[in-house]
Amino acid sequence: MSGAGGTARPVHVAVVGGGISGLAAAYRLRALLGPDARITLVEQSGRLGGVLRTVPLAGVPIDVGAEAYLARRPEVPALAAELGLAELLVHPSGASASVRAGGRTAALPGRTVLGVPGSGARLDEVLSPAAVAQVAGERELELAWDGADRSVGELLRARFGDELADRLVDPLLSGVYAGRVDGLGLRATMPALAAQLDAGARSLTAAADALLPPPPPPTPPASAPTTARESALSAHRVGALSTPPDPTPPQPAKPAPVFGAVRGGYQVLLDALRQAAGAEVRLGYPVRELIRRPDGWRLEIGTAADPEALDVDAVLLAVPAPALRRLLAEVAPAAAVAADAVELASPVVVALAYRSEDAAALPATSGLLVAADEPLSAKAFTHTSRKWSHLAPSATDGLMRLRASLGRAGEVATLRVPDEELVARVRADLATLTGITAPPVAAYVQRHGGGLPQYGVGHGELVARLDAAVAEVPRLAVAGALLHGVGVPACLATADAAALSIVADLTRQPVASDGSMAV
């Protein structure tokens, strides 16, 4: 860049928002722009990480925000490899999950797509006999699919009935979005299922079947010889084989893990990103206004009583929907309107540590999802020490750790409940579910006010309008969970795309199909 009088100066980019999206964007900007660029990361709170947070629970780091990432997506392993953290990626122990529905706890049924059953799904332990019959008959119902987006709950209730929606799909989607099945859009939350319907699937069951591996063939019953002569002939045939049969049949390939985590918690990744980005970090500085200038942008930061102007060449916004709406109101009004339409959920996580002998009754499962109509406060439990082998009780402390999630979309009152009461509610749930009544040796409560965007009906169109409006504004880009997925991999993908867009704009170089460019 050139300053006054043509004097060359380093390019200066502001990243607003210090969550995983903002940190990853700052890191990618550094990689693209080189060591001389000036990158300023502005975060209104006093810490980095956003909804990712790792805290010591009885001396062991535990994530009390997101704890896992989708392992089938490449973004986290690729970033970990770049940062030299690949050896710290871990996968679950293999313990299965369960669900609490209809007043009883059952294994989470297999052969479903986020709870939408394919052929052969065993639902009798979760649904009533009448509901099982209704689900089985769905493939025979005529499906009039017009391609319009609709809520997951609306479609499921019409096709399968209320029980499947409330007892299985709702708790699964709530675990991802902290939202309710009737408020979440099909295309944004189940895009693969919607694509099968677009392709002509004749039922939801058929759409799920197309996304699931074929069921294993039934095992034929063993037949024993019925007479002494047949028994002798059988023995003769076996003895006549030149090579005896292998007594151990080949084992099926172990399925790839669905989830992964970071040993030491996400804080390890956040710290590595901050160091590698080499950004000037301004904590406790809200951005009050975004102003266009002929050669870039001016950010009004700080408080009204102590304002400060920050002049930069480009701005990358990685903030929640309300802040995005406010900052874009003047510079990209159509994008601000789209951001304003995104609702937020405010989940709460309660982490507990128990002596192993006090928590001996904790099931050997990875966790428990709770149907929305169950008389419990928590919407899910993660049996942390069962799910992750590296967090199993050690010889050093012998403690069992778990966490509970509370607060679905629309339940903002949960945020205002005192810590002691939240812990008491979780302990009461735990006593109901497992019989564990002993006090924990440690507890931690983490609130995430407005932490999760809700992907409602038409979310894809909202994001498309937002993207198009921002693309018309030079040297401006947006990243974050409100765009194309709430998980860490999706956030990393938006951060990379936003950084590439900023650098392409600054250098007026097109981005190649492989994401590379000349800088």
For each residue, the residues with C-beta under 8 A, 3 or more apart:
1: 8 9 10 11 12 313 506
2: 6 7 8 9
3: 6 7 8 9
4: 7
5:
6: 2 3
7: 2 3 4
8: 1 2 3
9: 1 2 3 12
10: 1 36 37 38
11: 1 33 37 38 313 314 506
12: 1 9 37 38 39 40 296 311 312 313
13: 29 33 37 38 39 40 312 313 314 315 316 502 506
14: 39 40 41 42 297 299 310 312 314 315 316
15: 22 25 26 29 39 40 41 42 279 315 316 318
16: 22 42 287 299 315 316 317 318 319 327
17: 21 22 42 43 50 317 318 319 323 480
18: 22 23 41 42 43 45 47 48 49 50 281 283
19: 22 23 48 49 50 51 52 318 480 481 491
20: 23 24 49 50 52 266 269 270 273 488 491 492 495
21: 17 24 25 50 318 479 480 481 491 492 494 495
22: 15 16 17 18 19 25 26 41 43 50 316 318 319 479 480 495
23: 18 19 20 26 27 41 48 49 270 273 274 277
24: 20 21 27 28 79 273 479 491 492 495 496
25: 15 21 22 28 29 316 318 479 495 496 498 499
26: 15 22 23 29 30 39 41 273 277 279
27: 23 24 30 31 273 276 277
28: 24 25 31 32 495 496 499 500
29: 13 15 25 26 32 33 37 39 277 316 499 502 503
30: 26 27 33 34 35 37 39 276 277 278 279
31: 27 28
32: 28 29 499 500 503 517 519
33: 11 13 29 30 36 37 39 503 506 519
34: 30 37 519
35: 30 278
36: 10 33
37: 10 11 12 13 29 30 33 34
38: 10 11 12 13 280
39: 12 13 14 15 26 29 30 33 277 278 279 280
40: 12 13 14 15 279 280 282 310 312
41: 14 15 18 22 23 26 277 279 280 281 282
42: 14 15 16 17 18 282 285 287 299 301 310
43: 17 18 22 47 48 281 282 283 284 285
44: 284 285 286 287 323
45: 18 283 284
46: 283 284
47: 18 43 53 283
48: 18 19 23 43 270 274 281 283
49: 18 19 20 23 52 53 54 65 266 267 270
50: 17 18 19 20 21 22 65 451
51: 19 65 66 448 451 452 481
52: 19 20 49 63 65 66 266 267 270 488
53: 47 49 63 64 65 266 267 446
54: 49 61 62 63 64 264 265 266 267 268
55: 61 62 64 351 444 446
56: 59 60 61 62
57: 60 61 62 351 352 353 401 442 444
58: 353 397 399 401 441 442
59: 56 397
60: 56 57 353 391 397 399 401
61: 54 55 56 57 264 265 267
62: 54 55 56 57 265 351 384 391 401 403 444
63: 52 53 54 66 67 261 265 266
64: 53 54 55 349 351 403 444 446
65: 49 50 51 52 53 266 349 446 448 451
66: 51 52 63 69 266 487 488
67: 63 261 266 382 384 403
68: 92 259 260 261
69: 66 73 76 259 260 261 487 488 489
70: 73 258 259 260 487 489
71: 76 77 91 256 257 258 259 260
72: 256 258
73: 69 70 76 487 489 490
74: 77 78 489
75: 78 79 488 489 490 492 493 496
76: 69 71 73 79 80 89 260 488 489 492
77: 71 74 80 81 86 89 260
78: 74 75 81 82
79: 24 75 76 82 83 269 492
80: 76 77 83 85 86 88 89 262 269
81: 77 78 84 85 86
82: 78 79
83: 79 80 269 272 273 276
84: 81 272
85: 80 81 88 89 262 268 269 272
86: 77 80 81 89
87:
88: 80 85 262 263 264 268
89: 76 77 80 85 86 260 261 262 263
90: 260 261 262 263 388 389 390
91: 71 257 259 260 261
92: 68 95 257 258 259 261 366 387 388
93: 366 386 387 388 389 392
94:
95: 92 364 365 366 383 386 387
96: 107 108 365 366
97: 107 108 365 366 367 368 369
98: 105 106 107 108 363 365 367 368 369
99: 105 106 107 108 126 167 168 171 368 369 370 371
100: 104 105 368 369 370 371 374 376 433
101: 104 106 126 127 166 167 168 171 371 374
102: 126 127 128 167 371
103: 374
104: 100 101 125
105: 98 99 100 363 368 433
106: 98 99 101 109 125 126
107: 96 97 98 99 125
108: 96 97 98 99 369
109: 106 112 117 121 122 123 125 126 168
110: 121 122
111: 117 118 119 120 121 122 208 212 215
112: 109 115 116 117 118 121 168 208
113: 116 118 190 192 193 207 208 211 212
114: 169 172 173 189 190 193
115: 112 164 168 169 170 171 172 173
116: 112 113 156 169 190 193 204 207 208
117: 109 111 112 121 123 135 160 164 205 208
118: 111 112 113 121 205 208 209 211 212
119: 111 139 205 209 215
120: 111 215
121: 109 110 111 112 117 118 135
122: 109 110 111 125
123: 109 117 126 127 131 132 135 164 168
124: 127 129 132
125: 104 106 107 109 122
126: 99 101 102 106 109 123 167 168
127: 101 102 123 124 131 132 135 163 164 167 168
128: 102 131 132 163
129: 124 132 133
130: 133 134
131: 123 127 128 134 135 160 161 163 164
132: 123 124 127 128 129 135 136
133: 129 130 136 137
134: 130 131 137 138 160 161 163
135: 117 121 123 127 131 132 138 160 161 164
136: 132 133 139
137: 133 134 140 141
138: 134 135 141 159 160 203 204 205
139: 119 136 202 203 205 206
140: 137 203
141: 137 138 159 203
142:
143: 159 197 201 202 203 204
144:
145: 197 198 201
146:
147: 197 198
148:
149: 185 186 187 188 194 457 458 460 461
150: 154 155 185 186 457
151: 154 155 181 182 183 184 185 186 456 457
152: 155 156 165 169 173 181 182 184 185 186 189 190
153: 156 157 165 170 180 181 182 183 184
154: 150 151 157 158 182
155: 150 151 152 158 159 186 204
156: 116 152 153 159 160 164 165 169 181 204
157: 153 154 160 161 162 165
158: 154 155
159: 138 141 143 155 156 203 204
160: 117 131 134 135 138 156 157 163 164 165 204
161: 131 134 135 157 164 165
162: 157 165 166
163: 127 128 131 134 160 166 167
164: 115 117 123 127 131 135 156 160 161 167 168 169
165: 152 153 156 157 160 161 162 168 169 170 181 182
166: 101 162 163 170 181 371 372 373
167: 99 101 102 126 127 163 164 170 171 371 373
168: 99 101 109 112 115 123 126 127 164 165 171 172 371
169: 114 115 116 152 156 164 165 172 173 181
170: 115 153 165 166 167 173 174 180 181 371 372
171: 99 101 115 167 168 174 175 369 370 371 372 379 380
172: 114 115 168 169 175 176 369
173: 114 115 152 169 170 176 177 179 181 184 189
174: 170 171 177 178 179 180 181 369 372 379 380 408
175: 171 172 369 379 380 405
176: 172 173 189 486 487
177: 173 174 184 189 345 409 452 454 455 486
178: 174 345 346 347 379 405 407 408 409 451 452
179: 173 174 183 184 345 408 409 452 454 455
180: 153 170 174 183 184 372 408 409 410
181: 151 152 153 156 165 166 169 170 173 174 184 372
182: 151 152 153 154 165
183: 151 153 179 180 343 409 410 454 456
184: 151 152 153 173 177 179 180 181 188 189 454 455 456
185: 149 150 151 152 188 189 455 456 457 458 459 460
186: 149 150 151 152 155 189 190 193 194 457
187: 149 190 191 194 459 460
188: 149 184 185 191 455 456 459 460
189: 114 152 173 176 177 184 185 186 455
190: 113 114 116 152 186 187 193 194
191: 187 188 194 195
192: 113 195 196 211
193: 113 114 116 186 190 196 197 204 207 208 211
194: 149 186 187 190 191 197 198
195: 191 192 198 199
196: 192 193 199 201 206 207 208 210 211
197: 143 145 147 193 194 200 201 204 207
198: 145 147 194 195
199: 195 196 210
200: 197
201: 143 145 196 197 204 206 207 210
202: 139 143 206
203: 138 139 140 141 143 159 206 207
204: 116 138 143 155 156 159 160 193 197 201 207 208
205: 117 118 119 138 139 208 209
206: 139 196 201 202 203 209 210
207: 113 116 193 196 197 201 203 204 210 211
208: 111 112 113 116 117 118 193 196 204 205 211 212
209: 118 119 205 206 212
210: 196 199 201 206 207
211: 113 118 192 193 196 207 208
212: 111 113 118 208 209
213:
214:
215: 111 119 120
216:
217:
218:
219:
220:
221:
222:
223:
224:
225: 230 231 233 234
226: 230
227: 230 231
228: 231 232
229: 232 233
230: 225 226 227 233 234
231: 225 227 228 234 235
232: 228 229 235 236
233: 225 229 230 236 237
234: 225 230 231 237 238
235: 231 232 238 239
236: 232 233 239 240
237: 233 234 240 241
238: 234 235 241 244 245
239: 235 236
240: 236 237
241: 237 238 244 245
242:
243:
244: 238 241
245: 238 241
246: 249
247:
248:
249: 246
250:
251:
252:
253:
254:
255:
256: 71 72
257: 71 91 92 260
258: 70 71 72 92
259: 68 69 70 71 91 92
260: 68 69 70 71 76 77 89 90 91 257
261: 63 67 68 69 89 90 91 92 388
262: 80 85 88 89 90 265 266 268 269
263: 88 89 90 268 390
264: 54 61 88 267 268
265: 54 61 62 63 262 268
266: 20 49 52 53 54 63 65 66 67 262 269 270 488
267: 49 52 53 54 61 264 270 271
268: 54 85 88 262 263 264 265 271 272
269: 20 79 80 83 85 262 266 272 273
270: 20 23 48 49 52 266 267 273 274
271: 267 268 274 275
272: 83 84 85 268 269 275 276
273: 20 23 24 26 27 83 269 270 276 277
274: 23 48 270 271 277 279 281
275: 271 272 278
276: 27 30 83 272 273
277: 23 26 27 29 30 39 41 273 274
278: 30 35 39 275
279: 15 26 30 39 40 41 274
280: 38 39 40 41
281: 18 41 43 48 274
282: 40 41 42 43 285 301
283: 18 43 45 46 47 48
284: 43 44 45 46
285: 42 43 44 282 301 302 308
286: 44 301 302 303
287: 16 42 44 290 299 300 301 323 327
288: 300 301 302 304 307
289: 299 300 327
290: 287 297 298 299 300 315 327 328 330 331
291: 297 298 299 300 331
292: 297 331
293: 296 297 298 311
294:
295: 313
296: 12 293 311 312 313 314 475
297: 14 290 291 292 293 311 312 313 314 315 475 476
298: 290 291 293 309 310 311 312
299: 14 16 42 287 289 290 291 309 310 311 312 315
300: 287 288 289 290 291 307 308 309 310
301: 42 282 285 286 287 288 307 308 309 310
302: 285 286 288 306 307 308
303: 286 306 307
304: 288 307
305:
306: 302 303
307: 288 300 301 302 303 304
308: 285 300 301 302
309: 298 299 300 301
310: 14 40 42 298 299 300 301
311: 12 293 296 297 298 299
312: 12 13 14 40 296 297 298 299 315
313: 1 11 12 13 295 296 297 475 506
314: 11 13 14 296 297 475 476 477 502 505 506
315: 13 14 15 16 290 297 299 312 475 476 477
316: 13 14 15 16 22 25 29 476 477 478 479 498 499 502
317: 16 17 324 327 328 476 477 478 479 480
318: 15 16 17 19 21 22 25 478 479 480 495 498
319: 16 17 22 323 324 327 480
320: 323 324 344 450 451 453 480 482
321: 324 325 339 340 342 344 453 482
322: 325 326 339 344 450
323: 17 44 287 319 320 326 327
324: 317 319 320 321 327 328 335 336 339 478 480 482
325: 321 322 328 329 336 337 339 340
326: 322 323 329 336
327: 16 287 289 290 317 319 323 324 331
328: 290 317 324 325 331 332 333 335 336 339 469 470
329: 325 326 333 336
330: 290 333
331: 290 291 292 327 328 473 476
332: 328 335 336 469 470 472 473 476
333: 328 329 330 336 337 469
334: 337 338 465 466 468 469
335: 324 328 332 338 339 465 466 469 470 478
336: 324 325 326 328 329 332 333 339 340
337: 325 333 334 340 341 465
338: 334 335 341 342 462 463 465 466 469
339: 321 322 324 325 328 335 336 342 466 482
340: 321 325 336 337
341: 337 338 462
342: 321 338 339 453 454 456 459 462 482
343: 183 409 453 454 456
344: 320 321 322 409 450 451 452 453 454
345: 177 178 179 407 408 409 410 450 451 452 453 454
346: 178 407 411 412 414 415 447 448 449 450 451 452
347: 178 405 406 407 408 448 451 452
348: 405 406 407 414 415 422 445 446 447 448
349: 64 65 403 404 405 406 445 446 448
350: 378 403 404 406 422 423 426 443 444 445 446
351: 55 57 62 64 384 401 402 403 443 444 445 446
352: 57 401 402 403 404 423 426 427 430 440 442 443
353: 57 58 60 399 400 401 440 441 442 443
354: 358 359 362 399 400 401 402 436 438 440 441
355: 358 359 398 399 400 438 441
356: 359 360 393 398 399 400
357: 360
358: 354 355 400 436 438
359: 354 355 356 362 400 402 436 438
360: 356 357
361: 434 435 436
362: 354 359 383 386 400 402 434 436
363: 98 105 368 383 386 434
364: 95 386
365: 95 96 97 98 368 383 386
366: 92 93 95 96 97 382 383 386 387
367: 97 98 380 381 382 383 386 387
368: 97 98 99 100 105 363 365 380 381 383 433
369: 97 98 99 100 108 171 172 174 175 379 380
370: 99 100 171 374 376 378 379 380 381
371: 99 100 101 102 166 167 168 170 171 374
372: 166 170 171 174 180 181 379 408
373: 166 167
374: 100 101 103 370 371
375:
376: 100 370 429 432 433
377: 406 425 426 428 429
378: 350 370 381 404 405 406 425 426 429
379: 171 174 175 178 369 370 372 405 406 407 408
380: 171 174 175 367 368 369 370 404 405
381: 367 368 370 378 402 403 404 405 429 430 433
382: 67 366 367 387 402 403 404 405
383: 95 362 363 365 366 367 368 386 387 402
384: 62 67 351 387 388 391 401 402 403
385: 388 391 392 393 399 400 401 402
386: 93 95 362 363 364 365 366 367 383 392
387: 92 93 95 366 367 382 383 384 391
388: 90 92 93 261 384 385 391 392
389: 90 93 392
390: 90 263
391: 60 62 384 385 387 388 401
392: 93 385 386 388 389
393: 356 385 397 398 399 400
394: 397 398 399
395: 398
396:
397: 58 59 60 393 394
398: 355 356 393 394 395
399: 58 60 353 354 355 356 385 393 394 441 442
400: 353 354 355 356 358 359 362 385 393
401: 57 58 60 62 351 352 353 354 384 385 391
402: 351 352 354 359 362 381 382 383 384 385
403: 62 64 67 349 350 351 352 381 382 384
404: 349 350 352 378 380 381 382 426 429 430
405: 175 178 347 348 349 378 379 380 381 382
406: 347 348 349 350 377 378 379 411 414 422 425 426
407: 178 345 346 347 348 379 411 412 414 415
408: 174 178 179 180 345 347 372 379 411
409: 177 178 179 180 183 343 344 345 454
410: 180 183 345
411: 346 406 407 408 414
412: 346 407 415 416
413: 416 417
414: 346 348 406 407 411 417 422
415: 346 348 407 412 447 449
416: 412 413
417: 413 414 421 422 425
418: 421 422
419: 422 423 443 445
420: 423 424
421: 417 418 424 425
422: 348 350 406 414 417 418 419 425 426 445
423: 350 352 419 420 426 427 440 443 445
424: 420 421 427 428
425: 377 378 406 417 421 422 428 429
426: 350 352 377 378 404 406 422 423 429 430
427: 352 423 424 430 431 437 439 440
428: 377 424 425 431 432
429: 376 377 378 381 404 425 426 432 433
430: 352 381 404 426 427 433 434 436
431: 427 428 434 435 436 437
432: 376 428 429
433: 100 105 368 376 381 429 430
434: 361 362 363 430 431
435: 361 431
436: 354 358 359 361 362 430 431
437: 427 431
438: 354 355 358 359
439: 427
440: 352 353 354 423 427 443
441: 58 353 354 355 399
442: 57 58 352 353 399
443: 350 351 352 353 419 423 440
444: 55 57 62 64 350 351
445: 348 349 350 351 419 422 423
446: 53 55 64 65 348 349 350 351
447: 346 348 415
448: 51 65 346 347 348 349 451 452
449: 346 415
450: 320 322 344 345 346
451: 50 51 65 178 320 344 345 346 347 448
452: 51 177 178 179 344 345 346 347 448 481 486
453: 320 321 342 343 344 345 481 482 486
454: 177 179 183 184 342 343 344 345 409
455: 177 179 184 185 188 189 459 486
456: 151 183 184 185 188 342 343 459
457: 149 150 151 185 186
458: 149 185 461 462
459: 185 187 188 342 455 456 462 463
460: 149 185 187 188 463 464
461: 149 458 464 465
462: 338 341 342 458 459 465 466
463: 338 459 460 466 467 482 483 484
464: 460 461 467 468
465: 334 335 337 338 461 462 468 469
466: 334 335 338 339 462 463 469 470 478 483
467: 463 464 470 471 478 483
468: 334 464 465 471 472
469: 328 332 333 334 335 338 465 466 472 473
470: 328 332 335 466 467 473 476 477 478
471: 467 468 501
472: 332 468 469
473: 331 332 469 470 476
474: 505
475: 296 297 313 314 315 502 505 506
476: 297 314 315 316 317 331 332 470 473
477: 314 315 316 317 470 497 498 499 501 502
478: 316 317 318 324 335 466 467 470 483 494 498
479: 21 22 24 25 316 317 318 483 491 494 495 497 498 499
480: 17 19 21 22 317 318 319 320 324 483 491 494
481: 19 21 51 452 453 485 486 490 491
482: 320 321 324 339 342 453 463
483: 463 466 467 478 479 480 490 494
484: 463 490 493 494
485: 481 489 490 491 493
486: 176 177 452 453 455 481 490 491
487: 66 69 70 73 176 490 491
488: 20 52 66 69 75 76 266 491 492
489: 69 70 73 74 75 76 485 492 493
490: 73 75 481 483 484 485 486 487 493 494
491: 19 20 21 24 479 480 481 485 486 487 488 494 495
492: 20 21 24 75 76 79 488 489 495 496
493: 75 484 485 489 490 496 497
494: 21 478 479 480 483 484 490 491 497 498
495: 20 21 22 24 25 28 318 479 491 492 498 499
496: 24 25 28 75 492 493 499 500 515
497: 477 479 493 494 500 501
498: 25 316 318 477 478 479 494 495 501 502
499: 25 28 29 32 316 477 479 495 496 502 503
500: 28 32 496 497 503 504 511 515 517
501: 471 477 497 498 504 505 511
502: 13 29 314 316 475 477 498 499 505 506
503: 29 32 33 499 500 506 507 509 517 519
504: 500 501 507 508 509 510 511 517
505: 314 474 475 501 502 508
506: 1 11 13 33 313 314 475 502 503
507: 503 504 517 518 519
508: 504 505
509: 503 504 517 518 519
510: 504 517
511: 500 501 504 515 516 517
512: 515 516 517
513:
514:
515: 496 500 511 512
516: 511 512
517: 32 500 503 504 507 509 510 511 512
518: 507 509
519: 32 33 34 503 507 509
